[in-house]
Amino acid sequence: MTSQTSPKPYPIRDFFKNPERGYYRLSDDGKALGFMQPSGEARRMNLFVQTLDGEKLVGEPRQLTHETERDLAGYVFKGNDVALFSKDFGGDENFHVLAVNTRTGTSLDLTSGDQVRASIEDDLEDDADHVLISHNQRNPEVFDVYRVNIHTGHAERVAENPGNIIGWQTDHAGKLRAAVASDGLMSVVLYRDDESQEFRPIIETDFRVNVGPAFFDFDNKNLYLYSARGRDKMAFVRIDPASPDDEQLIYANDEVDLDGVGYSHQRKVLTAASYQTDKLHHHFFDEQTRKIHEQLARQLPGYEVHLQASNKNEDVFIVAAVNDRTPGKRYLYDAKRDALTLLSEMNPAIAEADMAHMQPVQYQSRDGLTIHGYLTLPPGRKQGERLPVVINPHGGPWARDSWGFNSEVQFLANRGYAVLQMNFRGSTGYGRAFWEASFGQWGLSMQDDITDGVEWLIQQGIADPNRIAIYGASYGGYATLAGVTLTPDLYAAAVDYVGVSNLFTFLGTIPPYWKPMLDKMQAMVGDPVADKARLEATSPALLADRIKAPLFVAQGAQDPRVNKAESDQMVSALRARGVEVEYMVKDNEGHGFHNDENKFEFYEAMERFLSLHLKL
């Protein structure tokens, strides 16, 4: 690389540090602005609030939370004077929901008991004193629903889970009116006319046919669903619960699944559907919403625009403007005046012009599927230069990579590596057939899709075949380990971050609240008894003697999804052969590192490791 075409190497901390201010939200009356920013010696993300007069911030921010161990997981305003926030403990994902008074700073834990996982089911926008919270205190495997007083913490159970309900749905009055039950292999949509009735089944499907409530129609009688019944791509439909098989199609895209549909609580109309091809797209139902997006697009050319929050009147919004080269800026937008006010730049330490473009790409798998993905080349470099490459399969695996700013990708590109992210079979958004093609294919055709991407890079002259590394987290960590055991000559180095190594022990150590779905998980991954030979042949910890590439493993000790034993056994198997493995364990982290100091240490170690073994 030459100094004329290559940007300066930015410090690692500039890529991965918490923003100085972000996560903006508005109180219902629009007179208070909430945000999170680092505080204290440990610089944990805490909640602040500041008075807002029109577009002007007044006075000094008031700090509402004082967390020192971990960043807050998130928050929402509840009316004008209360914010609801969540936090876990050491990364264990047992999130508690708490309420804090934005005027006095007094906080109250709305979740009783240790080792309890809670979440907000409905913030009850029109009820000033209550919120619906689900948690698993009574039974760790299932979630009951409680109506909780946000001022006193008094809780009244409004629905006891009989053991098979995996999702709840309220109507617009905050009444619990629908649910989804599952025995693992069959799913049932349940419905009732009011809370005094028992739920009754209205739709039953095999788990392969995704159907679930989106929200009620504004009359609280009909029900909107996301449905793949009779189609490959997920659609948005409406039903009368009295004739649930008569779906009225509201919107569908022929290419991809819908991501979601929004609505206006204030105006009682559908607003927009979102879906992703190579990039994010919207279909507008409502001219007012379309107009707002068009006005913002004119003022913010070159950026994706996201409406992240609003006041209750829905005429003042928090707007995010982002693209593939920057996490962007956050604005206050007055829709009546079509006026934008800058709140903050999310990462001013990094110049957008120095970052790399994320190019949508596609290639064919060996059995004829089209695999979509994203290729990021270091700034100033082009195809045909035989670059060092990091292959970066996503986690999930039933998730997907999307176009947009990715701090890991930009960090690697800034260091001179090309990065390939691929949406291998099973990635969400591409329809039912593409998803089902992943069943029983961990380490087999799912891994072949990754390998075929590597071969495509080599054939295109992009990758130096001697300098290819693989790095991934969670399922991506599994794919990393599968890559260096099943195709040991393909990679020069590998970084496994909280990855599965043994499919038997992984299926045996899932969190208790996943157990109702264990049959489904086994149908999608494998049955330890019926599929014993296949799982043995695709469990990297049992194939450690095949590994040739240097390996770096990182793990959170509190991880509830991928138990620390997954990494321990992989490292132990290699060390038993006399192979030294770099192994980083953080006792105060779970499924991925979130505290700044741990993130910095991990990426600094990754940089050294890749530089050494790819000889950059």
GINORFEN-V986357 format. One record per residue. N is the residue number from 0. RES is the residue in one letter. SS is DSSP state (H for helix, E for strand, C for the rest). PHI is phi as a letter, one per 40 degrees, with the letter a starting at -180 (999 if undefined). BURIAL is 1 if it has 16 or more other ideal C-beta (glycine too) atoms within 10 Angstrom, else 0. Layout:
BEGIN
((N,RES,SS,PHI,BURIAL) (N,RES,SS,PHI,BURIAL))
END
This chain:
BEGIN
((0,M,C,999,0) (1,T,C,b,0) (2,S,C,c,0) (3,Q,C,c,0) (4,T,C,b,0) (5,S,C,b,0) (6,P,C,c,1) (7,K,C,c,0) (8,P,C,c,0) (9,Y,C,c,1) (10,P,C,d,0) (11,I,H,d,1) (12,R,H,c,0) (13,D,H,c,0) (14,F,H,c,1) (15,F,H,b,1) (16,K,C,c,1) (17,N,C,c,1) (18,P,C,c,1) (19,E,C,c,0) (20,R,C,a,1) (21,G,E,a,1) (22,Y,E,f,1) (23,Y,E,c,1) (24,R,E,a,1) (25,L,E,b,1) (26,S,C,c,1) (27,D,C,d,1) (28,D,C,c,0) (29,G,C,g,1) (30,K,C,c,0) (31,A,E,b,1) (32,L,E,b,1) (33,G,E,c,1) (34,F,E,a,1) (35,M,E,b,1) (36,Q,E,a,1) (37,P,E,c,1) (38,S,E,a,1) (39,G,C,g,0) (40,E,C,c,0) (41,A,C,c,0) (42,R,C,f,1) (43,R,E,c,1) (44,M,E,c,1) (45,N,E,b,1) (46,L,E,c,1) (47,F,E,b,1) (48,V,E,a,1) (49,Q,E,a,0) (50,T,E,c,0) (51,L,E,b,1) (52,D,E,b,0) (53,G,C,g,0) (54,E,C,c,1) (55,K,E,b,0) (56,L,E,c,0) (57,V,E,b,0) (58,G,E,g,0) (59,E,E,c,0) (60,P,E,c,0) (61,R,E,b,0) (62,Q,E,c,0) (63,L,C,b,1) (64,T,C,b,1) (65,H,C,b,0) (66,E,C,c,1) (67,T,C,b,0) (68,E,C,c,0) (69,R,C,a,1) (70,D,C,c,1) (71,L,C,c,1) (72,A,C,c,0) (73,G,E,i,1) (74,Y,E,a,1) (75,V,E,a,0) (76,F,E,c,1) (77,K,E,b,1) (78,G,C,g,1) (79,N,C,b,1) (80,D,C,b,1) (81,V,E,b,1) (82,A,E,b,1) (83,L,E,b,1) (84,F,E,b,1) (85,S,E,b,1) (86,K,E,a,1) (87,D,C,b,1) (88,F,C,b,1) (89,G,C,g,1) (90,G,C,g,1) (91,D,C,c,1) (92,E,C,g,1) (93,N,C,c,1) (94,F,C,c,1) (95,H,E,b,1) (96,V,E,b,1) (97,L,E,b,1) (98,A,E,b,1) (99,V,E,b,1) (100,N,E,c,0) (101,T,C,c,1) (102,R,C,c,0) (103,T,C,b,0) (104,G,C,g,0) (105,T,C,c,0) (106,S,E,b,1) (107,L,E,a,0) (108,D,E,c,0) (109,L,C,c,1) (110,T,C,b,1) (111,S,C,c,0) (112,G,C,g,0) (113,D,C,c,0) (114,Q,C,f,0) (115,V,C,b,0) (116,R,C,b,1) (117,A,E,b,1) (118,S,E,a,0) (119,I,E,c,1) (120,E,E,c,1) (121,D,E,a,1) (122,D,C,c,1) (123,L,C,f,1) (124,E,C,d,0) (125,D,C,c,0) (126,D,C,b,1) (127,A,C,c,0) (128,D,C,b,0) (129,H,E,b,1) (130,V,E,a,1) (131,L,E,c,1) (132,I,E,b,1) (133,S,E,b,1) (134,H,E,a,1) (135,N,C,b,1) (136,Q,C,c,1) (137,R,C,c,0) (138,N,C,a,0) (139,P,C,d,0) (140,E,C,c,0) (141,V,C,b,1) (142,F,C,b,1) (143,D,E,c,1) (144,V,E,b,1) (145,Y,E,b,1) (146,R,E,c,1) (147,V,E,b,1) (148,N,E,c,0) (149,I,C,c,1) (150,H,C,c,0) (151,T,C,b,0) (152,G,C,g,0) (153,H,C,c,0) (154,A,E,b,1) (155,E,E,b,0) (156,R,E,c,0) (157,V,E,b,1) (158,A,E,a,1) (159,E,C,c,0) (160,N,C,c,1) (161,P,C,c,0) (162,G,C,h,0) (163,N,C,b,1) (164,I,E,c,1) (165,I,E,b,1) (166,G,E,a,1) (167,W,E,b,1) (168,Q,E,a,1) (169,T,E,c,1) (170,D,C,c,1) (171,H,C,c,1) (172,A,C,c,0) (173,G,C,g,1) (174,K,C,c,1) (175,L,E,c,1) (176,R,E,b,1) (177,A,E,a,1) (178,A,E,a,1) (179,V,E,b,1) (180,A,E,b,1) (181,S,E,a,1) (182,D,C,c,0) (183,G,C,h,1) (184,L,C,b,0) (185,M,E,b,0) (186,S,E,b,1) (187,V,E,b,1) (188,V,E,c,1) (189,L,E,b,1) (190,Y,E,a,1) (191,R,C,a,1) (192,D,C,c,0) (193,D,C,a,0) (194,E,C,c,0) (195,S,C,c,0) (196,Q,C,c,0) (197,E,C,c,0) (198,F,C,c,1) (199,R,E,b,0) (200,P,E,c,0) (201,I,E,b,1) (202,I,E,a,1) (203,E,E,b,0) (204,T,E,a,1) (205,D,E,c,0) (206,F,C,c,1) (207,R,C,c,0) (208,V,C,b,0) (209,N,C,c,1) (210,V,E,a,1) (211,G,E,a,1) (212,P,E,c,1) (213,A,E,c,1) (214,F,E,a,1) (215,F,E,c,1) (216,D,C,c,1) (217,F,C,c,1) (218,D,C,c,0) (219,N,C,g,0) (220,K,C,b,0) (221,N,C,c,0) (222,L,E,b,1) (223,Y,E,c,1) (224,L,E,b,1) (225,Y,E,c,1) (226,S,E,a,1) (227,A,C,b,1) (228,R,C,c,0) (229,G,C,g,0) (230,R,C,a,1) (231,D,C,c,0) (232,K,C,b,1) (233,M,C,c,1) (234,A,E,b,1) (235,F,E,b,1) (236,V,E,b,1) (237,R,E,b,1) (238,I,E,b,1) (239,D,C,c,0) (240,P,H,d,1) (241,A,H,c,0) (242,S,H,b,0) (243,P,C,c,1) (244,D,C,c,0) (245,D,C,c,0) (246,E,C,c,1) (247,Q,E,c,0) (248,L,E,c,0) (249,I,E,c,1) (250,Y,E,a,0) (251,A,C,a,1) (252,N,C,b,1) (253,D,C,c,0) (254,E,C,c,0) (255,V,C,a,1) (256,D,C,c,1) (257,L,E,c,1) (258,D,E,c,1) (259,G,E,i,0) (260,V,E,b,1) (261,G,E,b,1) (262,Y,E,a,1) (263,S,E,c,1) (264,H,C,c,0) (265,Q,C,c,0) (266,R,C,c,0) (267,K,C,f,0) (268,V,E,b,0) (269,L,E,c,1) (270,T,E,b,1) (271,A,E,a,1) (272,A,E,b,1) (273,S,E,b,0) (274,Y,E,a,1) (275,Q,E,b,1) (276,T,C,c,0) (277,D,C,c,1) (278,K,C,b,0) (279,L,E,c,0) (280,H,E,b,0) (281,H,E,b,1) (282,H,E,b,0) (283,F,E,c,1) (284,F,C,c,1) (285,D,C,b,1) (286,E,H,c,0) (287,Q,H,c,0) (288,T,H,c,1) (289,R,H,d,0) (290,K,H,c,0) (291,I,H,c,1) (292,H,H,c,1) (293,E,H,c,0) (294,Q,H,c,1) (295,L,H,c,1) (296,A,H,c,0) (297,R,H,c,0) (298,Q,H,c,1) (299,L,C,b,1) (300,P,C,c,0) (301,G,C,g,0) (302,Y,C,b,1) (303,E,E,c,1) (304,V,E,b,1) (305,H,E,b,1) (306,L,E,c,1) (307,Q,E,c,0) (308,A,E,a,1) (309,S,E,a,1) (310,N,C,c,1) (311,K,C,c,1) (312,N,C,c,0) (313,E,C,f,1) (314,D,C,b,1) (315,V,E,b,1) (316,F,E,b,1) (317,I,E,c,1) (318,V,E,b,1) (319,A,E,b,1) (320,A,E,b,1) (321,V,E,b,1) (322,N,E,a,1) (323,D,C,c,1) (324,R,C,b,1) (325,T,E,a,1) (326,P,E,c,1) (327,G,E,g,1) (328,K,E,b,1) (329,R,E,b,1) (330,Y,E,b,1) (331,L,E,c,1) (332,Y,E,b,1) (333,D,E,c,0) (334,A,C,c,1) (335,K,C,c,0) (336,R,C,c,0) (337,D,C,f,0) (338,A,E,b,0) (339,L,E,b,1) (340,T,E,b,0) (341,L,E,c,0) (342,L,E,c,1) (343,S,E,a,1) (344,E,E,c,1) (345,M,C,c,1) (346,N,C,a,1) (347,P,C,c,0) (348,A,C,c,0) (349,I,C,b,1) (350,A,C,c,0) (351,E,H,d,1) (352,A,H,c,0) (353,D,H,c,1) (354,M,C,c,1) (355,A,C,c,1) (356,H,C,c,0) (357,M,E,b,1) (358,Q,E,c,0) (359,P,E,c,0) (360,V,E,b,1) (361,Q,E,a,0) (362,Y,E,a,1) (363,Q,E,c,0) (364,S,C,c,1) (365,R,C,c,0) (366,D,C,b,0) (367,G,C,g,0) (368,L,C,c,1) (369,T,E,c,0) (370,I,E,b,1) (371,H,E,c,1) (372,G,E,a,1) (373,Y,E,b,1) (374,L,E,b,1) (375,T,E,b,1) (376,L,C,c,1) (377,P,C,d,1) (378,P,C,d,1) (379,G,C,g,0) (380,R,C,b,1) (381,K,C,a,0) (382,Q,C,c,0) (383,G,C,g,0) (384,E,C,c,0) (385,R,C,f,1) (386,L,E,c,1) (387,P,E,c,1) (388,V,E,b,1) (389,V,E,b,1) (390,I,E,c,1) (391,N,C,b,1) (392,P,C,c,1) (393,H,C,c,1) (394,G,C,c,1) (395,G,C,h,1) (396,P,C,c,1) (397,W,C,c,0) (398,A,C,a,1) (399,R,C,a,1) (400,D,C,c,1) (401,S,C,b,1) (402,W,C,c,1) (403,G,C,i,1) (404,F,C,c,1) (405,N,C,b,1) (406,S,H,c,1) (407,E,H,c,1) (408,V,H,c,1) (409,Q,H,c,1) (410,F,H,c,1) (411,L,H,c,1) (412,A,H,c,1) (413,N,H,c,1) (414,R,C,c,1) (415,G,C,h,1) (416,Y,C,c,1) (417,A,E,c,1) (418,V,E,b,1) (419,L,E,b,1) (420,Q,E,b,1) (421,M,E,b,1) (422,N,E,c,1) (423,F,C,c,1) (424,R,C,d,1) (425,G,C,g,1) (426,S,C,c,1) (427,T,C,c,1) (428,G,C,h,1) (429,Y,C,b,1) (430,G,C,g,1) (431,R,H,c,1) (432,A,H,c,0) (433,F,H,c,1) (434,W,H,c,1) (435,E,H,c,0) (436,A,C,c,1) (437,S,C,c,1) (438,F,C,c,0) (439,G,C,g,1) (440,Q,C,b,1) (441,W,C,d,1) (442,G,C,g,1) (443,L,C,b,0) (444,S,H,c,1) (445,M,H,c,1) (446,Q,H,c,1) (447,D,H,d,1) (448,D,H,c,1) (449,I,H,c,1) (450,T,H,d,1) (451,D,H,c,1) (452,G,H,c,1) (453,V,H,c,1) (454,E,H,c,0) (455,W,H,c,1) (456,L,H,c,1) (457,I,H,c,1) (458,Q,H,c,0) (459,Q,C,c,0) (460,G,C,g,0) (461,I,C,c,1) (462,A,E,c,1) (463,D,E,c,1) (464,P,E,c,0) (465,N,E,c,0) (466,R,E,b,1) (467,I,E,b,1) (468,A,E,b,1) (469,I,E,b,1) (470,Y,E,a,1) (471,G,E,a,1) (472,A,E,b,1) (473,S,C,g,1) (474,Y,H,c,1) (475,G,H,c,1) (476,G,H,c,1) (477,Y,H,d,1) (478,A,H,c,1) (479,T,H,c,1) (480,L,H,c,1) (481,A,H,c,1) (482,G,H,c,1) (483,V,H,c,1) (484,T,H,b,1) (485,L,H,c,1) (486,T,C,b,1) (487,P,C,c,0) (488,D,C,c,0) (489,L,C,c,1) (490,Y,C,b,1) (491,A,C,c,1) (492,A,E,a,1) (493,A,E,a,1) (494,V,E,b,1) (495,D,E,b,1) (496,Y,E,b,1) (497,V,C,f,1) (498,G,C,c,1) (499,V,C,c,1) (500,S,C,b,1) (501,N,C,b,1) (502,L,H,c,1) (503,F,H,c,0) (504,T,H,c,1) (505,F,H,c,1) (506,L,H,c,1) (507,G,H,c,0) (508,T,C,b,1) (509,I,C,c,1) (510,P,C,d,1) (511,P,H,d,0) (512,Y,H,c,1) (513,W,H,c,0) (514,K,H,d,0) (515,P,H,d,1) (516,M,H,b,1) (517,L,H,c,0) (518,D,H,c,1) (519,K,H,c,1) (520,M,H,d,1) (521,Q,H,c,1) (522,A,H,c,1) (523,M,H,c,1) (524,V,C,b,1) (525,G,C,i,1) (526,D,C,c,0) (527,P,C,d,1) (528,V,C,c,0) (529,A,C,c,0) (530,D,C,b,1) (531,K,H,d,0) (532,A,H,c,0) (533,R,H,c,1) (534,L,H,c,1) (535,E,H,c,0) (536,A,H,c,0) (537,T,C,b,1) (538,S,C,b,1) (539,P,H,d,1) (540,A,H,c,1) (541,L,H,c,1) (542,L,H,b,1) (543,A,H,c,1) (544,D,H,c,0) (545,R,H,c,0) (546,I,C,c,1) (547,K,C,b,0) (548,A,C,c,1) (549,P,E,d,1) (550,L,E,b,1) (551,F,E,b,1) (552,V,E,b,1) (553,A,E,b,1) (554,Q,E,a,1) (555,G,E,c,1) (556,A,C,c,1) (557,Q,C,c,1) (558,D,C,c,1) (559,P,C,c,1) (560,R,C,c,1) (561,V,C,b,1) (562,N,C,d,1) (563,K,H,d,1) (564,A,H,c,1) (565,E,H,c,1) (566,S,H,c,1) (567,D,H,d,1) (568,Q,H,c,1) (569,M,H,c,1) (570,V,H,c,1) (571,S,H,c,0) (572,A,H,c,1) (573,L,H,c,1) (574,R,H,c,0) (575,A,H,c,0) (576,R,C,c,0) (577,G,C,g,0) (578,V,C,c,0) (579,E,C,c,0) (580,V,C,b,1) (581,E,E,c,0) (582,Y,E,b,1) (583,M,E,b,1) (584,V,E,b,0) (585,K,E,b,1) (586,D,C,c,0) (587,N,C,b,1) (588,E,C,b,1) (589,G,C,b,1) (590,H,C,c,1) (591,G,C,h,1) (592,F,C,c,1) (593,H,C,b,1) (594,N,C,c,1) (595,D,H,d,1) (596,E,H,c,0) (597,N,H,c,1) (598,K,H,c,1) (599,F,H,d,1) (600,E,H,c,1) (601,F,H,c,1) (602,Y,H,c,1) (603,E,H,c,0) (604,A,H,c,0) (605,M,H,c,1) (606,E,H,c,1) (607,R,H,c,0) (608,F,H,c,1) (609,L,H,c,1) (610,S,H,c,0) (611,L,H,c,0) (612,H,H,c,1) (613,L,H,b,1) (614,K,C,f,0) (615,L,C,c,0))
END
